[in-house]
Amino acid sequence: MDRHHYDREIVDMAASLTEGQRYKFMELLQREALNPVEVFGWNMWLGWLGIDRFIVGDIVLGVFKLITLGGLGIWQIVDCFLIGNRARDKNYETALDIYEHVKATRG
């Protein structure tokens, strides 16, 4: 998911909430969301250990990346291009969970 599509989806979710729900939604999302640039930094620093994949919740891929030492560096380079989108995908999943939680509560 690209950044613009992600931003549009978040704005649409927030727009469908009441003011109190919107405040709660944005507060929880800011606390829980991953920063794609930060995850990219983890990939550059310790990506050969799979740390970036562990952070975004891809445990199995993280273990494989750890065992192969980042695919001898190749997987780490590929993840330089993929990990930002994966972080946004994870953020979108988190936003949907938060949205459903906030929508179910009153206020």
C-alpha positions as CSV (number, residue, x, y, z in Angstrom):
1,M,0.0,0.0,0.0
2,D,1.5,3.3,-1.0
3,R,1.6,6.3,1.3
4,H,-1.1,8.3,-0.4
5,H,-3.6,5.4,-0.4
6,Y,-2.8,4.8,3.3
7,D,-3.3,8.5,4.2
8,R,-6.7,8.5,2.3
9,E,-7.9,5.5,4.2
10,I,-7.0,6.9,7.6
11,V,-8.7,10.2,6.7
12,D,-11.8,8.4,5.6
13,M,-11.9,6.3,8.8
14,A,-11.5,9.4,11.0
15,A,-14.1,11.3,9.0
16,S,-16.8,8.7,9.7
17,L,-16.3,9.0,13.5
18,T,-17.8,11.5,15.9
19,E,-15.4,14.1,17.3
20,G,-14.8,12.3,20.5
21,Q,-14.3,9.0,18.7
22,R,-12.0,10.7,16.2
23,Y,-9.8,12.1,19.0
24,K,-9.5,8.6,20.6
25,F,-8.9,6.9,17.2
26,M,-6.0,9.3,16.3
27,E,-4.5,9.1,19.8
28,L,-4.5,5.3,19.7
29,L,-3.2,5.2,16.1
30,Q,-0.3,7.6,16.9
31,R,0.7,5.4,19.8
32,E,0.5,2.1,18.0
33,A,1.6,2.9,14.5
34,L,5.0,2.0,13.2
35,N,7.1,4.6,11.6
36,P,8.2,3.3,8.1
37,V,11.4,5.3,8.2
38,E,12.3,3.9,11.6
39,V,11.7,0.3,10.3
40,F,13.8,1.1,7.3
41,G,16.6,2.3,9.7
42,W,16.3,-1.0,11.6
43,N,16.6,-2.8,8.2
44,M,19.8,-0.9,7.4
45,W,21.3,-1.4,10.8
46,L,20.3,-4.9,11.8
47,G,18.3,-6.2,8.8
48,W,20.7,-9.0,8.3
49,L,19.4,-10.4,11.6
50,G,15.7,-10.0,10.6
51,I,15.0,-7.4,13.2
52,D,12.9,-5.4,10.8
53,R,10.7,-8.3,10.0
54,F,10.2,-9.1,13.7
55,I,9.2,-5.4,14.3
56,V,6.4,-5.6,11.6
57,G,5.2,-8.9,13.0
58,D,6.6,-11.2,10.3
59,I,8.1,-13.7,12.8
60,V,8.6,-16.6,10.4
61,L,10.3,-14.4,7.8
62,G,12.4,-12.8,10.6
63,V,13.6,-16.3,11.6
64,F,14.5,-17.2,8.1
65,K,16.3,-13.9,7.6
66,L,18.1,-14.5,10.9
67,I,19.1,-18.0,9.9
68,T,20.4,-17.0,6.5
69,L,22.0,-13.8,7.8
70,G,19.7,-11.7,5.6
71,G,20.1,-14.1,2.6
72,L,23.8,-13.3,2.7
73,G,22.9,-9.6,2.4
74,I,20.6,-10.0,-0.7
75,W,17.4,-10.2,1.3
76,Q,18.4,-7.2,3.3
77,I,18.9,-5.1,0.1
78,V,15.5,-6.3,-1.2
79,D,13.9,-5.3,2.1
80,C,15.2,-1.8,1.6
81,F,12.5,-1.4,-1.0
82,L,9.8,-3.6,0.6
83,I,9.9,-2.9,4.3
84,G,8.3,0.6,4.2
85,N,5.2,-0.8,2.4
86,R,5.0,-3.7,4.8
87,A,5.1,-1.2,7.8
88,R,2.2,0.7,6.2
89,D,0.3,-2.5,5.7
90,K,0.8,-3.3,9.3
91,N,-0.3,0.2,10.3
92,Y,-3.4,-0.2,8.2
93,E,-4.3,-3.5,9.9
94,T,-3.7,-1.7,13.3
95,A,-5.9,1.2,12.2
96,L,-8.7,-1.1,11.2
97,D,-8.6,-2.8,14.6
98,I,-8.5,0.6,16.4
99,Y,-11.3,1.9,14.2
100,E,-13.5,-1.1,15.0
101,H,-12.8,-0.8,18.7
102,V,-13.5,2.9,18.8
103,K,-16.6,2.6,16.7
104,A,-18.0,0.0,19.1
105,T,-17.5,2.3,22.1
106,R,-19.7,5.3,22.8
107,G,-18.4,8.8,23.0
